[in-house]
Amino acid sequence: MSKLQWLSVFLSLFGCILLSYTNILDMFYSSLIGFTYAAYLVCQSQNKQFDKFLILNFHIVLSALILSPFFPAYSGPVPTEFKFYFFVEIIAVIYTIVPLLLNLFALTGIASSKVGMILNINPIIAFILASTVYKEPLNLIQICSYALIFLAVIIFNAKEIFRLKTE
């Protein structure tokens, strides 16, 4: 990675630290998810011989198996409304399966570091939706944090966005 890209990584890290200012446990869980996803991207960038949809199915089943021991402790009453299952299906397909599958295809053409950094756009979109559609209250720290993360994505991809020369 170039110096400019390392700068963007540190900007993104600083934005994440600002977001977790009030709850260190949230930062721990977010960092754990981030590191495991980064490891996933690196592993998948090296994996060219298997079918991408098959790999994605394997990872989803593996995740379900890992999470299943926690089900008794965290489960509640089984929902009976169709609307619940309809929305869960939409969220699972559109916001989980499709992006993961697209990420696997993106890894064949671009570096895993770029795929990982571009994924930072997803929380920014969620932040914008939360504030505009759902009218969630915002504070200055949240606005600055997400602005830093967005700036980091722009800086990380500046070479492609602005057609800059490499170092």
C-alpha positions as CSV (number, residue, x, y, z in Angstrom):
1,M,0.0,0.0,0.0
2,S,1.1,3.5,-0.7
3,K,1.7,6.2,2.0
4,L,-1.5,7.9,1.0
5,Q,-3.4,4.6,1.5
6,W,-1.8,4.1,4.9
7,L,-2.9,7.6,5.9
8,S,-6.4,6.7,4.9
9,V,-6.3,3.5,7.1
10,F,-5.2,5.6,10.1
11,L,-8.0,8.2,9.3
12,S,-10.5,5.4,9.2
13,L,-9.1,3.9,12.5
14,F,-9.4,7.3,14.1
15,G,-13.0,7.7,12.9
16,C,-13.8,4.3,14.4
17,I,-12.1,5.2,17.7
18,L,-14.2,8.4,17.8
19,L,-17.4,6.3,17.2
20,S,-16.6,4.0,20.1
21,Y,-15.7,6.8,22.4
22,T,-18.7,6.1,24.6
23,N,-18.6,2.3,24.6
24,I,-15.3,0.4,24.4
25,L,-17.1,-3.0,24.2
26,D,-18.7,-1.9,21.0
27,M,-15.3,-1.0,19.6
28,F,-13.9,-4.5,20.6
29,Y,-16.7,-6.3,18.9
30,S,-16.5,-4.0,15.8
31,S,-12.8,-4.5,15.6
32,L,-13.2,-8.3,15.9
33,I,-15.7,-8.3,13.1
34,G,-13.4,-6.1,11.0
35,F,-10.3,-8.2,11.5
36,T,-12.2,-11.5,10.8
37,Y,-13.7,-9.9,7.6
38,A,-10.2,-8.7,6.6
39,A,-8.8,-12.2,7.1
40,Y,-11.8,-13.5,5.0
41,L,-11.0,-11.1,2.2
42,V,-7.3,-12.1,2.2
43,C,-8.1,-15.8,2.1
44,Q,-10.7,-15.4,-0.6
45,S,-8.3,-13.3,-2.8
46,Q,-6.0,-16.3,-2.8
47,N,-8.8,-18.8,-3.5
48,K,-9.4,-18.8,-7.3
49,Q,-10.2,-22.5,-8.0
50,F,-13.6,-22.9,-6.2
51,D,-17.0,-21.7,-7.3
52,K,-17.8,-18.5,-5.5
53,F,-21.4,-19.3,-4.8
54,L,-20.4,-22.6,-3.3
55,I,-17.8,-20.9,-1.1
56,L,-20.4,-18.4,0.1
57,N,-22.8,-21.2,1.0
58,F,-20.1,-23.0,2.9
59,H,-19.3,-19.8,4.9
60,I,-22.9,-19.2,5.7
61,V,-23.4,-22.8,6.9
62,L,-20.2,-22.6,8.9
63,S,-21.3,-19.3,10.6
64,A,-24.7,-20.9,11.5
65,L,-22.9,-23.8,13.1
66,I,-20.6,-21.6,15.1
67,L,-23.5,-19.4,16.3
68,S,-26.0,-22.3,17.0
69,P,-24.7,-22.9,20.6
70,F,-25.7,-19.4,21.5
71,F,-29.3,-19.9,20.3
72,P,-30.8,-21.1,23.5
73,A,-29.4,-18.2,25.5
74,Y,-30.4,-15.5,23.1
75,S,-33.6,-16.8,21.5
76,G,-37.0,-15.5,22.2
77,P,-40.5,-16.4,21.1
78,V,-40.7,-17.6,17.5
79,P,-42.3,-14.9,15.3
80,T,-45.5,-15.9,13.6
81,E,-46.1,-13.0,11.3
82,F,-45.3,-13.3,7.6
83,K,-44.1,-9.7,7.5
84,F,-41.2,-10.6,9.9
85,Y,-39.9,-13.4,7.7
86,F,-40.4,-11.4,4.5
87,F,-38.2,-8.5,5.9
88,V,-35.6,-11.0,7.2
89,E,-35.4,-12.6,3.8
90,I,-35.0,-9.2,2.1
91,I,-32.3,-8.2,4.6
92,A,-30.5,-11.5,4.3
93,V,-30.5,-11.5,0.5
94,I,-30.0,-7.9,-0.4
95,Y,-27.8,-6.7,2.4
96,T,-25.8,-9.9,3.1
97,I,-25.7,-12.5,0.4
98,V,-25.6,-10.3,-2.6
99,P,-22.8,-8.0,-1.2
100,L,-20.7,-11.0,-0.1
101,L,-21.1,-12.6,-3.5
102,L,-20.2,-9.4,-5.3
103,N,-17.1,-9.1,-3.0
104,L,-15.9,-12.5,-4.0
105,F,-16.2,-11.5,-7.7
106,A,-14.5,-8.2,-7.0
107,L,-11.6,-10.0,-5.5
108,T,-10.8,-11.4,-8.9
109,G,-10.2,-8.0,-10.4
110,I,-9.0,-5.7,-7.5
111,A,-6.9,-6.0,-4.4
112,S,-8.5,-7.2,-1.2
113,S,-7.4,-4.0,0.6
114,K,-9.5,-2.0,-1.9
115,V,-12.5,-4.2,-1.5
116,G,-12.2,-3.9,2.3
117,M,-11.9,-0.1,2.2
118,I,-14.8,0.3,-0.2
119,L,-16.9,-1.7,2.2
120,N,-16.7,1.2,4.6
121,I,-19.3,2.9,2.4
122,N,-21.9,0.6,3.7
123,P,-22.0,2.0,7.3
124,I,-21.9,5.5,5.8
125,I,-25.1,4.7,3.9
126,A,-26.7,3.2,7.0
127,F,-25.7,6.4,8.9
128,I,-27.3,8.6,6.3
129,L,-30.5,6.5,6.2
130,A,-30.7,6.5,10.0
131,S,-30.5,10.3,10.1
132,T,-32.6,11.2,7.1
133,V,-35.3,8.4,6.9
134,Y,-35.5,7.3,10.5
135,K,-34.8,10.8,12.0
136,E,-32.3,9.5,14.6
137,P,-30.6,12.2,16.6
138,L,-27.0,12.9,15.6
139,N,-24.2,14.3,17.6
140,L,-21.0,16.1,16.5
141,I,-18.8,13.1,17.2
142,Q,-20.8,10.8,15.0
143,I,-20.9,13.3,12.2
144,C,-17.1,13.9,12.4
145,S,-16.4,10.1,12.7
146,Y,-18.4,9.2,9.6
147,A,-16.9,12.2,7.7
148,L,-13.4,10.9,8.5
149,I,-14.3,7.4,7.4
150,F,-15.8,8.7,4.2
151,L,-12.7,10.9,3.6
152,A,-10.5,7.8,4.3
153,V,-12.4,5.9,1.5
154,I,-11.8,8.8,-0.9
155,I,-8.1,9.0,0.0
156,F,-7.6,5.3,-0.2
157,N,-9.0,5.2,-3.7
158,A,-7.7,8.6,-4.8
159,K,-5.4,7.1,-7.5
160,E,-8.4,5.7,-9.3
161,I,-10.8,8.5,-8.5
162,F,-8.6,11.4,-9.6
163,R,-6.2,9.4,-11.9
164,L,-3.2,10.2,-9.8
165,K,0.2,8.8,-10.6
166,T,1.7,6.0,-8.4
167,E,4.6,6.8,-6.1
